[in-house]
Amino acid sequence: MSMSHPPPEVEETTDARPAWVRRFLSARRQVHRSRGGMVTWKVVVAAVGTTVVLAGIVMLVTPGPGWAAILVGLAILSTEFDWAARMRHAVARRLATGAHRVRSWPRWLAVLVAAAATVVVLAAGYATLVLFGVPNWLPAGVRDPVRSWPLVRD
């Protein structure tokens, strides 16, 4: 019997990572054993990571967790690309610095900025309704009252 791999019960107790992470890493090692598998894996990781980063960039100007998606996309890319790991660390560091600065603002300034951001988001939503009309996928209980708003297209 070969002793290259410890028994499963020893592996579970020495590796504190969740089972799905261990399975993922095992599959990754298996795929990386062949040149074609490694290239295919990198292409898939690049496509998925880039898609998540691009979605995050879109969410910076639309509703959604833009910076969080960018960090997740970079984390996906960093599983295969060192440059993405460096970029993820740099972005996380800058976000932490920015968050620290915002927390040091006086309360009245933070409230003013939050109110201004809320007004901008609501104005953008209203402008979208005026320009493009009320989407049919909205529930009738929301769609019908919104159609009665001034300037909103049907």
Backbone as CSV, one residue per row, in Angstrom:
resi,resn,N_x,N_y,N_z,CA_x,CA_y,CA_z,C_x,C_y,C_z
1,MET,0.845,-1.177,0.000,0.000,0.000,0.000,0.891,1.241,0.000
2,SER,0.588,2.153,-0.890,1.367,3.383,-0.998,0.957,4.366,0.091
3,MET,1.924,5.052,0.666,1.651,6.014,1.733,1.742,7.452,1.210
4,SER,1.504,7.651,-0.089,1.634,8.998,-0.635,0.510,9.919,-0.156
5,HIS,-0.625,9.361,0.173,-1.751,10.172,0.658,-2.150,9.691,2.043
6,PRO,-2.348,10.616,2.983,-2.785,10.184,4.319,-4.218,9.666,4.250
7,PRO,-4.597,8.842,5.211,-5.975,8.359,5.233,-6.944,9.536,5.305
8,PRO,-8.181,9.394,4.775,-9.140,10.503,4.740,-9.402,11.148,6.094
9,GLU,-9.468,10.346,7.160,-9.765,10.936,8.454,-8.633,11.836,8.940
10,VAL,-7.383,11.515,8.586,-6.256,12.362,8.957,-6.291,13.637,8.122
11,GLU,-6.605,13.514,6.830,-6.660,14.661,5.942,-7.716,15.660,6.423
12,GLU,-8.867,15.170,6.863,-9.935,16.056,7.316,-9.554,16.797,8.592
13,THR,-8.805,16.138,9.473,-8.474,16.790,10.740,-7.301,17.757,10.594
14,THR,-6.388,17.513,9.635,-5.245,18.407,9.481,-5.558,19.585,8.575
15,ASP,-6.524,19.464,7.692,-6.888,20.543,6.787,-8.195,21.155,7.270
16,ALA,-8.109,22.364,7.815,-9.284,23.006,8.410,-10.193,23.639,7.371
17,ARG,-9.813,23.594,6.109,-10.643,24.207,5.079,-11.933,23.421,4.893
18,PRO,-12.999,24.098,4.448,-14.265,23.393,4.205,-14.092,22.307,3.142
19,ALA,-14.966,21.336,3.182,-14.878,20.199,2.260,-14.939,20.650,0.809
20,TRP,-15.791,21.633,0.495,-15.908,22.081,-0.897,-14.607,22.715,-1.382
21,VAL,-13.877,23.365,-0.496,-12.586,23.961,-0.883,-11.587,22.852,-1.170
22,ARG,-11.556,21.831,-0.321,-10.644,20.707,-0.545,-10.968,20.006,-1.859
23,ARG,-12.276,19.811,-2.146,-12.665,19.168,-3.406,-12.257,20.031,-4.604
24,PHE,-12.475,21.351,-4.486,-12.102,22.266,-5.563,-10.600,22.207,-5.827
25,LEU,-9.794,22.261,-4.769,-8.341,22.232,-4.924,-7.873,20.896,-5.502
26,SER,-8.537,19.821,-5.115,-8.202,18.513,-5.655,-8.498,18.464,-7.154
27,ALA,-9.664,18.989,-7.549,-10.017,19.027,-8.969,-9.035,19.900,-9.740
28,ARG,-8.636,21.011,-9.141,-7.688,21.923,-9.789,-6.346,21.227,-10.004
29,ARG,-5.872,20.517,-8.986,-4.606,19.783,-9.130,-4.716,18.731,-10.240
30,GLN,-5.852,18.057,-10.302,-6.067,17.030,-11.319,-6.034,17.646,-12.717
31,VAL,-6.703,18.776,-12.897,-6.742,19.438,-14.202,-5.361,19.948,-14.592
32,HIS,-4.598,20.455,-13.629,-3.275,21.017,-13.905,-2.248,19.958,-14.283
33,ARG,-2.567,18.693,-14.133,-1.595,17.640,-14.460,-1.335,17.545,-15.952
34,SER,-2.265,17.988,-16.784,-2.040,17.962,-18.228,-1.936,19.390,-18.755
35,ARG,-1.140,19.572,-19.784,-0.926,20.909,-20.368,-2.245,21.470,-20.896
36,GLY,-3.003,20.664,-21.619,-4.277,21.131,-22.168,-5.280,21.476,-21.079
37,GLY,-5.278,20.680,-20.021,-6.182,20.953,-18.909,-5.833,22.253,-18.210
38,MET,-4.529,22.508,-18.063,-4.090,23.724,-17.394,-4.475,24.955,-18.216
39,VAL,-4.283,24.884,-19.514,-4.631,26.021,-20.378,-6.136,26.241,-20.354
40,THR,-6.900,25.180,-20.447,-8.357,25.296,-20.404,-8.800,25.897,-19.077
41,TRP,-8.225,25.438,-17.989,-8.567,25.951,-16.651,-8.292,27.451,-16.568
42,LYS,-7.117,27.871,-17.065,-6.767,29.293,-17.016,-7.725,30.123,-17.867
43,VAL,-8.115,29.610,-19.010,-9.060,30.335,-19.877,-10.410,30.480,-19.172
44,VAL,-10.874,29.418,-18.549,-12.161,29.473,-17.842,-12.067,30.446,-16.661
45,VAL,-11.000,30.362,-15.884,-10.823,31.274,-14.746,-10.757,32.715,-15.244
46,ALA,-10.031,32.954,-16.329,-9.925,34.308,-16.884,-11.287,34.817,-17.338
47,ALA,-12.061,33.960,-17.993,-13.381,34.384,-18.481,-14.330,34.691,-17.324
48,VAL,-14.374,33.801,-16.339,-15.281,34.000,-15.203,-14.847,35.216,-14.383
49,GLY,-13.569,35.304,-14.059,-13.073,36.428,-13.263,-13.268,37.760,-13.961
50,THR,-12.978,37.813,-15.255,-13.153,39.051,-16.014,-14.617,39.446,-16.079
51,THR,-15.500,38.480,-16.258,-16.931,38.774,-16.289,-17.395,39.377,-14.969
52,VAL,-16.932,38.824,-13.862,-17.327,39.348,-12.546,-16.753,40.747,-12.339
53,VAL,-15.504,40.972,-12.751,-14.908,42.314,-12.624,-15.682,43.317,-13.471
54,LEU,-16.000,42.958,-14.711,-16.752,43.870,-15.579,-18.146,44.157,-15.023
55,ALA,-18.792,43.141,-14.456,-20.093,43.368,-13.817,-19.945,44.336,-12.646
56,GLY,-18.861,44.197,-11.901,-18.606,45.114,-10.795,-18.399,46.535,-11.274
57,ILE,-17.697,46.695,-12.398,-17.491,48.036,-12.953,-18.827,48.643,-13.369
58,VAL,-19.686,47.836,-13.967,-21.019,48.326,-14.333,-21.789,48.729,-13.079
59,MET,-21.649,47.929,-12.015,-22.379,48.224,-10.778,-21.844,49.450,-10.046
60,LEU,-20.685,49.963,-10.457,-20.206,51.207,-9.858,-21.105,52.382,-10.239
61,VAL,-21.726,52.295,-11.418,-22.589,53.384,-11.879,-24.063,52.996,-11.904
62,THR,-24.358,51.772,-11.544,-25.749,51.312,-11.429,-25.901,50.703,-10.036
63,PRO,-27.131,50.460,-9.624,-27.304,49.850,-8.298,-26.657,48.469,-8.223
64,GLY,-25.963,48.238,-7.147,-25.324,46.945,-6.942,-24.017,47.092,-6.190
65,PRO,-23.497,45.980,-5.708,-22.257,46.004,-4.922,-21.023,46.014,-5.819
66,GLY,-20.762,47.141,-6.469,-19.691,47.231,-7.456,-18.323,46.840,-6.953
67,TRP,-17.861,47.480,-5.865,-16.517,47.187,-5.360,-16.413,45.754,-4.856
68,ALA,-17.474,45.258,-4.249,-17.439,43.869,-3.766,-17.294,42.910,-4.946
69,ALA,-18.029,43.161,-6.026,-17.932,42.293,-7.208,-16.542,42.385,-7.838
70,ILE,-15.977,43.579,-7.873,-14.629,43.725,-8.422,-13.631,42.923,-7.590
71,LEU,-13.742,42.999,-6.272,-12.840,42.231,-5.410,-13.032,40.731,-5.588
72,VAL,-14.285,40.286,-5.721,-14.541,38.853,-5.944,-13.965,38.420,-7.283
73,GLY,-14.154,39.234,-8.318,-13.593,38.914,-9.625,-12.084,38.827,-9.590
74,LEU,-11.458,39.776,-8.889,-10.002,39.727,-8.753,-9.564,38.515,-7.935
75,ALA,-10.360,38.138,-6.943,-10.031,36.938,-6.161,-10.096,35.698,-7.048
76,ILE,-11.087,35.647,-7.922,-11.180,34.513,-8.863,-9.956,34.497,-9.767
77,LEU,-9.635,35.658,-10.337,-8.470,35.738,-11.224,-7.173,35.415,-10.488
78,SER,-7.087,35.802,-9.216,-5.837,35.594,-8.476,-5.571,34.129,-8.154
79,THR,-6.557,33.257,-8.368,-6.288,31.829,-8.172,-5.316,31.305,-9.226
80,GLU,-5.199,32.024,-10.349,-4.303,31.584,-11.420,-3.291,32.637,-11.853
81,PHE,-3.544,33.906,-11.547,-2.689,34.972,-12.060,-2.158,35.824,-10.915
82,ASP,-0.838,35.917,-10.808,-0.212,36.682,-9.728,-0.550,38.171,-9.802
83,TRP,-0.630,38.723,-11.023,-0.931,40.148,-11.162,-2.286,40.466,-10.546
84,ALA,-3.247,39.553,-10.647,-4.579,39.789,-10.088,-4.529,39.794,-8.566
85,ALA,-3.698,38.949,-7.983,-3.553,38.942,-6.525,-2.969,40.268,-6.047
86,ARG,-1.949,40.765,-6.751,-1.368,42.062,-6.376,-2.400,43.184,-6.522
87,MET,-3.164,43.144,-7.604,-4.176,44.175,-7.828,-5.283,44.092,-6.777
88,ARG,-5.681,42.872,-6.418,-6.726,42.703,-5.398,-6.276,43.285,-4.064
89,HIS,-5.034,43.023,-3.702,-4.512,43.565,-2.443,-4.458,45.092,-2.490
90,ALA,-4.049,45.645,-3.628,-3.968,47.108,-3.765,-5.361,47.737,-3.684
91,VAL,-6.332,47.149,-4.361,-7.705,47.683,-4.334,-8.277,47.582,-2.921
92,ALA,-8.086,46.445,-2.266,-8.604,46.274,-0.898,-7.964,47.285,0.045
93,ARG,-6.671,47.530,-0.117,-5.975,48.504,0.724,-6.540,49.913,0.508
94,ARG,-6.763,50.283,-0.752,-7.313,51.613,-1.046,-8.739,51.746,-0.528
95,LEU,-9.532,50.695,-0.657,-10.903,50.746,-0.133,-10.895,50.889,1.387
96,ALA,-10.001,50.182,2.043,-9.921,50.289,3.501,-9.494,51.691,3.916
97,THR,-8.554,52.274,3.185,-8.113,53.642,3.482,-9.264,54.620,3.292
98,GLY,-9.990,54.463,2.183,-11.137,55.338,1.924,-12.220,55.190,2.974
99,ALA,-12.482,53.973,3.381,-13.494,53.744,4.415,-13.067,54.380,5.730
100,HIS,-11.787,54.289,6.049,-11.286,54.909,7.279,-11.465,56.429,7.224
101,ARG,-11.185,57.012,6.058,-11.360,58.467,5.912,-12.822,58.861,6.085
102,VAL,-13.725,58.097,5.487,-15.147,58.421,5.595,-15.613,58.310,7.044
103,ARG,-15.124,57.301,7.756,-15.512,57.142,9.165,-15.013,58.295,10.028
104,SER,-13.988,58.989,9.560,-13.466,60.110,10.347,-14.209,61.423,10.062
105,TRP,-15.125,61.416,9.098,-15.902,62.623,8.794,-16.816,62.968,9.963
106,PRO,-17.142,64.256,10.101,-18.172,64.620,11.088,-19.514,63.998,10.668
107,ARG,-20.345,63.694,11.629,-21.624,63.025,11.368,-22.471,63.813,10.362
108,TRP,-22.522,65.152,10.514,-23.361,65.957,9.622,-22.906,65.841,8.172
109,LEU,-21.601,65.722,7.932,-21.095,65.594,6.569,-21.458,64.230,5.984
110,ALA,-21.334,63.190,6.794,-21.695,61.852,6.334,-23.172,61.785,5.977
111,VAL,-24.027,62.403,6.804,-25.465,62.423,6.523,-25.737,63.217,5.254
112,LEU,-25.059,64.347,5.074,-25.241,65.174,3.879,-24.837,64.420,2.619
113,VAL,-23.702,63.736,2.655,-23.241,62.974,1.490,-24.196,61.814,1.204
114,ALA,-24.660,61.124,2.239,-25.609,60.024,2.040,-26.918,60.540,1.452
115,ALA,-27.392,61.686,1.927,-28.629,62.272,1.387,-28.437,62.674,-0.068
116,ALA,-27.297,63.274,-0.380,-27.030,63.674,-1.763,-26.954,62.441,-2.681
117,ALA,-26.311,61.390,-2.217,-26.219,60.162,-3.015,-27.601,59.554,-3.228
118,THR,-28.443,59.603,-2.204,-29.807,59.085,-2.324,-30.590,59.889,-3.355
119,VAL,-30.454,61.212,-3.316,-31.149,62.055,-4.291,-30.677,61.744,-5.710
120,VAL,-29.380,61.557,-5.889,-28.843,61.251,-7.216,-29.393,59.918,-7.723
121,VAL,-29.417,58.894,-6.868,-29.922,57.580,-7.275,-31.406,57.652,-7.612
122,LEU,-32.193,58.349,-6.769,-33.626,58.485,-7.049,-33.871,59.272,-8.328
123,ALA,-33.088,60.333,-8.563,-33.235,61.129,-9.787,-32.887,60.294,-11.019
124,ALA,-31.854,59.469,-10.904,-31.483,58.602,-12.027,-32.588,57.585,-12.303
125,GLY,-33.169,57.027,-11.257,-34.284,56.093,-11.444,-35.488,56.760,-12.079
126,TYR,-35.815,57.965,-11.625,-36.952,58.692,-12.189,-36.677,59.053,-13.648
127,ALA,-35.453,59.500,-13.940,-35.093,59.827,-15.321,-35.200,58.596,-16.215
128,THR,-34.842,57.447,-15.705,-34.976,56.209,-16.473,-36.438,55.927,-16.786
129,LEU,-37.320,56.138,-15.816,-38.758,55.931,-16.043,-39.295,56.936,-17.056
130,VAL,-38.819,58.178,-16.981,-39.276,59.208,-17.921,-38.800,58.881,-19.333
131,LEU,-37.559,58.470,-19.478,-36.988,58.213,-20.802,-37.469,56.908,-21.426
132,PHE,-37.578,55.860,-20.615,-37.845,54.529,-21.164,-39.196,53.950,-20.786
133,GLY,-39.894,54.585,-19.876,-41.197,54.084,-19.459,-41.092,53.067,-18.337
134,VAL,-42.249,52.643,-17.875,-42.322,51.685,-16.773,-42.153,50.275,-17.344
135,PRO,-41.214,49.499,-16.816,-41.029,48.144,-17.352,-42.213,47.242,-17.015
136,ASN,-42.568,46.385,-17.962,-43.715,45.484,-17.775,-43.452,44.390,-16.753
137,TRP,-42.187,44.138,-16.422,-41.887,43.064,-15.485,-42.149,43.463,-14.030
138,LEU,-42.413,44.747,-13.794,-42.756,45.163,-12.429,-44.115,44.593,-12.043
139,PRO,-44.303,44.242,-10.784,-45.624,43.768,-10.353,-46.675,44.863,-10.564
140,ALA,-47.892,44.468,-10.867,-48.966,45.424,-11.154,-49.175,46.392,-9.993
141,GLY,-49.003,45.935,-8.765,-49.191,46.799,-7.607,-48.177,47.931,-7.547
142,VAL,-47.043,47.770,-8.217,-46.035,48.822,-8.293,-46.165,49.571,-9.621
143,ARG,-46.328,48.818,-10.700,-46.359,49.379,-12.043,-47.486,50.393,-12.231
144,ASP,-48.705,50.060,-11.812,-49.857,50.935,-12.060,-49.739,52.282,-11.353
145,PRO,-49.381,52.342,-10.074,-49.230,53.667,-9.453,-48.084,54.485,-10.069
146,VAL,-46.985,53.822,-10.462,-45.846,54.542,-11.028,-46.233,55.183,-12.359
147,ARG,-47.096,54.537,-13.121,-47.529,55.085,-14.412,-48.274,56.404,-14.260
148,SER,-48.797,56.671,-13.074,-49.532,57.925,-12.863,-48.616,59.100,-12.488
149,TRP,-47.335,58.841,-12.291,-46.395,59.907,-11.945,-46.223,60.860,-13.125
150,PRO,-45.959,62.135,-12.857,-45.798,63.112,-13.945,-44.609,62.746,-14.858
151,LEU,-44.820,62.887,-16.140,-43.819,62.694,-17.195,-43.414,61.240,-17.425
152,VAL,-43.865,60.305,-16.624,-43.472,58.910,-16.788,-44.213,58.332,-17.984
153,ARG,-43.446,57.698,-18.879,-44.032,57.114,-20.084,-44.689,55.787,-19.770
154,ASP,-45.715,55.505,-20.527,-46.437,54.244,-20.365,-45.847,53.141,-21.191
